[in-house]
Amino acid sequence: MSLLKSNIKLGPAICLSSWRKIAIGTWKTAKDPSVYGMMDVHAAPALAYIEKIKQETGLKVTLTHVLGKAIAITMQRHPEINCVLRFGRLYPRRDVDVFYQVATDKAGKDLSGMTVRQADLKSIPEIAREMQELVHYIREKDDPSFKKMKKSMSLIPGLFIGHVLSVAEFFMYSLNLWSPLLGSPRDSFGSVMVTNVGSLGIETGFAPLVAYSRVPILLALGAVREMPVVRHHKVEIEEQMRICVTFDHRLIDGVVASHMTKTLTNILLNPEVEFSAPPVPNKYFF
């Protein structure tokens, strides 16, 4: 039996516009084309929804779960974002998987993450329960998904780590091949990354794209704070959450980003309605 398997479920290549071809040709790796954006969203609807879920389920639900679900739905509705760049062409992913960056030890000194598969199809309680179980397992028994890879990396001199990561990136994403011998899970980082810097008391913070992950967008959620806003020509004080976004300009331009921002904002302002809506079929697949 062959050890080589497809790394990601991908559809046929997308026909690219002239601008997209130029963008791909201009920036060779995700180290170059990072674009940064910031949005402030009224936090009350999401916080009220969280309290309702807590009372109904008894689960520990946070804004991190809500944001992950919201961006998953956003990418489901805008599948042109949910792509992998391979040899100058964009290939749409069949699933929307969200990678959550978390502290893997109780002291918070080591960072890793977990991937919630098909997050767009799961409810907030399902995501919260899955993450709670994974965090507990990781902290108590070490990270089962990345344990082998971490052990291998610890044996490699720091001078060569970058080269090893580049080879792994080329093998898994450019060639779209995966093997358990690599020591990391298949499609390790999913479609989008989410991190909560607000849990550290930080209101605003941009996180860098992880070049070897081929993830085109990363969201950093800041701490909720009271801010003055103008409503109906009057200044009011309301709770706001700041979301800092880093995205790969080769895949996402200003027009796409504006559509994505409107969708994401609408979901966060109307969570009960939006999270209960049926999934939108991916226009790239039948």
NORTA-V31956 format. One record per helix or strand of 3 or more residues. SS is the DSSP state (helix for helix, strand for strand). FROM is the first residue (numbers start at 1). TO is the last residue. Records with the same first field share a line. If there is no record, write none. Layout:
SS->FROM-TO, FROM-TO
This chain:
strand->10-13, 34-42, 83-86, 89-93, 98-103, 111-116, 192-196, 217-221, 225-231, 234-248
helix->18-26, 44-57, 63-77, 119-121, 124-141, 147-154, 158-174, 180-182, 197-200, 211-213, 254-269, 271-275
